Amino acid sequence: MAAAAGDLSADVVVVGAGPAGSAAAYHLARLGLDVLLLERQELGRDKVCGDGLTPAAVRELVRMGVDTSAWQRNRGLRVIGGGHQLHIPWPEQRSLPSYGLARRRAELDRDLAQHAAAAGARLLTGVTVTAPVTSAAGRVTGVEAVPTPRSPEPGIEAPATISAGLVMDAGGVSARLATAAGRAKSERRPLGVAVRAYFRSPRADDAWMESRLELWDGPAGRSDLLPGYGWIWSVGDGLVNVGLGSVASTPAAASARGIDYRAVLGRWLEHVPAAWGLTPDNRVGRIASAALPMAFNRKPHYADGLMLLGDAGGMVSPFNGEGIAQALMAGRLAAEAAAQAAARTTAAGRELALSQYPAALEAQMGGYYTLGRIFVALIEHPEVMRVCTRYGLPRKRLMRLVAKLLSDGWERRGGDGIDHFIQLLTRMVPAA
Ligand SMILES: Cc1cc2nc3c(=O)[nH]c(=O)nc-3n(C[C@H](O)[C@H](O)[C@H](O)COP(=O)(O)OP(=O)(O)OC[C@H]3O[C@@H](n4cnc5c(N)ncnc54)[C@H](O)[C@@H]3O)c2cc1C
């Protein structure tokens, strides 16, 4: 049923019911705030993604009380490259579980949005937010929204102005509100591109997330190695998600490469063992690709009544292209700051509390993402990629470190020698 115009104001308006928006809406509702979650599509829409959830993402889902018992589980990474194959189980850690998950985004995003609604968030689907509403002083005080054209059940009947004390842009890589508010993406941060497809596979019960490190930009063995990896992992129901992602240190470097990633996927598939059954006949649905905004490429994450969450704030990891864990975490941190602000009695106090959100993001990910930018600058050289693959993979301890570093699976405090080493590294560099 569509909302009447009179209902259209809230303490917080969250734009986009992906992982970032639904996590924010869930935590906001649990903290007692009146929250309106606006999504332009219908629940259960497809989303271009690898569907992989590392232990860091599982931790956030547990914090939200999401029931994941029926979801596809995995034990760790199987890394293949340079003639080597290595299994790296997810380690049992104080703050992280020893398993990952995979869930098709059509289902994951539907589950999370419904979870937020069950917690008390007002969810409206079929509502496209077109612009921020801005006061004379330049503060974002709401949004303009229209019923999504051709939506089967538009959540509003007519174009509407929705007012709110705080607006969160969780609208994904397009970051429509952020862009309209003048927050352009940085041209100096890494940008990734990834492409994926689903296949029916006889190996769809495989318990490992397979990563293949040899991606060629032309004929295998006779062209350059691309910085990135290909993946195959089970998402349940007899299906595997198959894809590849590559990264460049800047958007300009990414477009200078001029690579057709679907063609790279096609060539790469020819070298995947036949046992996976990744044939055209087994493909289900379309091959789709999208950009990965990385390493905080859009800032500030809070100013003038507008917060940026998830891909809208460029939160994808430059280490592995993962963005769901970060989106869920951003939702939680944004909600915590919003709830603190709501309890303040002065405008200055509220602003101070809201500024805790970007500060918390920097504390959690700032140094880590600076390291990620250095990592991308290194692996951009095909020779570095070649040497790492050939000589790094056989070294088990080194690979345990690499797995923790790349999957954000390291303890921020305490932990083992590897955790301490990564903590030291992230403290030695300035925040991203
Ligand atoms: C091929 C590929 C593979 C990937 N694989 C993985 C992986 O395996 N694991 C992982 O962790 N990450 C992966 N990622 C990254 C991950 O998909 C994103 O980082 C993640 O989806 C970010 O979540 P979000 O909530 O910020 O944005 P999104 O998931 O993009 O959600 C944004 C939502 O906002 C809605 N919206 C947008 N504009 C408006 C508007 N104007 N009005 C109303 N609603 C709007 C959209 O419909 C959407 O539902 C992959 C990305 C790609 C491209």
The ligand as a Tripos MOL2 file, in Angstrom:
@<TRIPOS>MOLECULE
LIG
   53    58     1     0     0
SMALL
NO_CHARGES

@<TRIPOS>ATOM
      1 C1         30.4770   -8.1410   -9.8300 C.3       1 LIG1
      2 C2         30.5590   -7.7290   -8.3860 C.ar      1 LIG1
      3 C3         30.8700   -8.6860   -7.4350 C.ar      1 LIG1
      4 C4         30.9240   -8.3370   -6.0760 C.ar      1 LIG1
      5 N1         31.1430   -9.3300   -5.1700 N.ar      1 LIG1
      6 C5         31.1160   -9.0570   -3.8530 C.ar      1 LIG1
      7 C6         31.2310  -10.0980   -2.9060 C.ar      1 LIG1
      8 O1         31.3110  -11.2780   -3.2490 O.2       1 LIG1
      9 N2         31.2150   -9.7650   -1.5770 N.ar      1 LIG1
     10 C7         31.0970   -8.4840   -1.1590 C.ar      1 LIG1
     11 O2         31.1200   -8.2400    0.0460 O.2       1 LIG1
     12 N3         30.9570   -7.4680   -2.0580 N.ar      1 LIG1
     13 C8         30.9490   -7.7130   -3.3870 C.ar      1 LIG1
     14 N4         30.7550   -6.7060   -4.2850 N.ar      1 LIG1
     15 C9         30.5390   -5.3340   -3.7840 C.3       1 LIG1
     16 C10        29.1130   -5.1850   -3.2320 C.3       1 LIG1
     17 O3         28.1930   -5.6160   -4.2080 O.3       1 LIG1
     18 C11        28.8090   -3.7310   -2.8370 C.3       1 LIG1
     19 O4         29.9030   -3.1930   -2.1520 O.3       1 LIG1
     20 C12        27.5600   -3.6620   -1.9560 C.3       1 LIG1
     21 O5         26.4270   -4.0240   -2.6830 O.3       1 LIG1
     22 C13        27.3790   -2.2600   -1.3780 C.3       1 LIG1
     23 O6         26.1520   -2.2020   -0.6690 O.3       1 LIG1
     24 P1         25.3310   -0.8200   -0.5730 P.3       1 LIG1
     25 O7         24.1980   -1.0900    0.3400 O.co2     1 LIG1
     26 O8         26.2600    0.2900   -0.2760 O.co2     1 LIG1
     27 O9         24.8260   -0.5450   -2.0670 O.3       1 LIG1
     28 P2         23.8670   -1.4000   -2.9980 P.3       1 LIG1
     29 O10        23.9500   -2.8270   -2.6760 O.co2     1 LIG1
     30 O11        24.1960   -0.9630   -4.3850 O.co2     1 LIG1
     31 O12        22.4040   -0.9180   -2.6290 O.3       1 LIG1
     32 C14        21.9460    0.3520   -3.0000 C.3       1 LIG1
     33 C15        20.4310    0.3100   -3.0310 C.3       1 LIG1
     34 O13        19.9470    1.6410   -3.2240 O.3       1 LIG1
     35 C16        18.8890    1.6210   -4.1780 C.3       1 LIG1
     36 N5         18.8720    2.9500   -4.7930 N.ar      1 LIG1
     37 C17        19.8280    3.4850   -5.5810 C.ar      1 LIG1
     38 N6         19.4880    4.7340   -5.9480 N.ar      1 LIG1
     39 C18        18.2870    4.9830   -5.3720 C.ar      1 LIG1
     40 C19        17.4100    6.1090   -5.4060 C.ar      1 LIG1
     41 N7         17.7290    7.2220   -6.0900 N.pl3     1 LIG1
     42 N8         16.2510    6.0400   -4.7180 N.ar      1 LIG1
     43 C20        15.9330    4.9130   -3.9990 C.ar      1 LIG1
     44 N9         16.7200    3.8160   -3.9590 N.ar      1 LIG1
     45 C21        17.8870    3.8630   -4.6290 C.ar      1 LIG1
     46 C22        19.2860    0.5070   -5.1370 C.3       1 LIG1
     47 O14        18.1740   -0.0030   -5.8510 O.3       1 LIG1
     48 C23        19.8930   -0.5240   -4.1790 C.3       1 LIG1
     49 O15        18.9220   -1.4220   -3.6850 O.3       1 LIG1
     50 C24        30.6990   -7.0010   -5.6590 C.ar      1 LIG1
     51 C25        30.4040   -6.0280   -6.6170 C.ar      1 LIG1
     52 C26        30.3360   -6.3840   -7.9790 C.ar      1 LIG1
     53 C27        30.0130   -5.3190   -8.9870 C.3       1 LIG1
@<TRIPOS>BOND
     1     1     2 1
     2     2     3 ar
     3     2    52 ar
     4     3     4 ar
     5     4     5 ar
     6     4    50 ar
     7     5     6 ar
     8     6     7 ar
     9     6    13 1
    10     7     8 2
    11     7     9 ar
    12     9    10 ar
    13    10    11 2
    14    10    12 ar
    15    12    13 ar
    16    13    14 ar
    17    14    15 1
    18    14    50 ar
    19    15    16 1
    20    16    17 1
    21    16    18 1
    22    18    19 1
    23    18    20 1
    24    20    21 1
    25    20    22 1
    26    22    23 1
    27    23    24 1
    28    24    25 2
    29    24    26 1
    30    24    27 1
    31    27    28 1
    32    28    29 2
    33    28    30 1
    34    28    31 1
    35    31    32 1
    36    32    33 1
    37    33    34 1
    38    33    48 1
    39    34    35 1
    40    35    36 1
    41    35    46 1
    42    36    37 ar
    43    36    45 ar
    44    37    38 ar
    45    38    39 ar
    46    39    40 ar
    47    39    45 ar
    48    40    41 1
    49    40    42 ar
    50    42    43 ar
    51    43    44 ar
    52    44    45 ar
    53    46    47 1
    54    46    48 1
    55    48    49 1
    56    50    51 ar
    57    51    52 ar
    58    52    53 1
@<TRIPOS>SUBSTRUCTURE
     1 LIG1         1 GROUP 0 **** ****
